[in-house]
Amino acid sequence: MSRMEAEEGGISFEYGGPMGKLVENNMLGGIRKTEETEYQKFDDSIEFVKKNQIGEPSDPSAWFANDLHATIANEIGLEDYSQLKFYTAVGSPLDKYHSIDGFFELQLDPKNNPNDVARVTVDLTTNPNKDKYRADLVILVPHDGLDPKDEDYKEALQKHADEITAKLMPYLNKKETVAA
C-alpha cells in the first residue's frame, strides 16, 4: 500500500503505530455519514459538524473525548455539564479543509443567551514532528497510543484538560467582570 492509499484510507503506519482517521475516530468519535465533502467556509463547517453529531455533545461517546470533557467541566467547576459541549469533526469538511478534529464550546450565559459561547478547537495527531496546525490546541498521541489504565494516560489527559481550561477561563472571567 502506498502512502497516498494509506492516507486516503485513513490509516498510516508511519511512526510505528496506527494513525490518522483510525486514531481520531477511536479517541474522538465520528460524525454521521454524509455525502458532504465539498469545501465549506469555516463557520459553515462548524454548523455542519453541530448538525451531524452522533450522540450528545455534553456527554461524548468516544472514551478520550468523554474523559477530557468531564475533566474540563470539573476544573471549571460546572454544576451542569451540558454547559460544556464537545463536537467531533473527524471526517467532516472542518477536518478535511480546516484541519480541526473537534472543538469544545462553553456556554457563557446559558440562561439568557445559550448561543454566547467560547470555543477551543483541537487537532489530534500522532506525528511528533507536526509543526503547522490551525487548531487552538494540538493533542499529541504517542505512537504506541494511550491506554486509560496507564499513568501516562492520566497525565496526558490532565495536561490537555489544563490547556483547554486555560483557553476557556479568560472568557468566564470576562463574563464575571461584566456581570459584577
Secondary structure, 3 states (H helix, E strand, C coil): CCHHHHHHHCCCCHHHCCCCHHHHHHHHCCCCCCCCCCCCCHHHHHHHHHHCCCCCCCCCCCHHHHHHHHHHHHHHCCCCHHHEEEEECCCCHHHHHHCCCEEEEEEEECCCEEEEEEEEEEEEECCCCCCCCCCCEEEECCCCCCCCCCHHHHHHHHHHHHHHHHHHHHHHHHHHHHHC
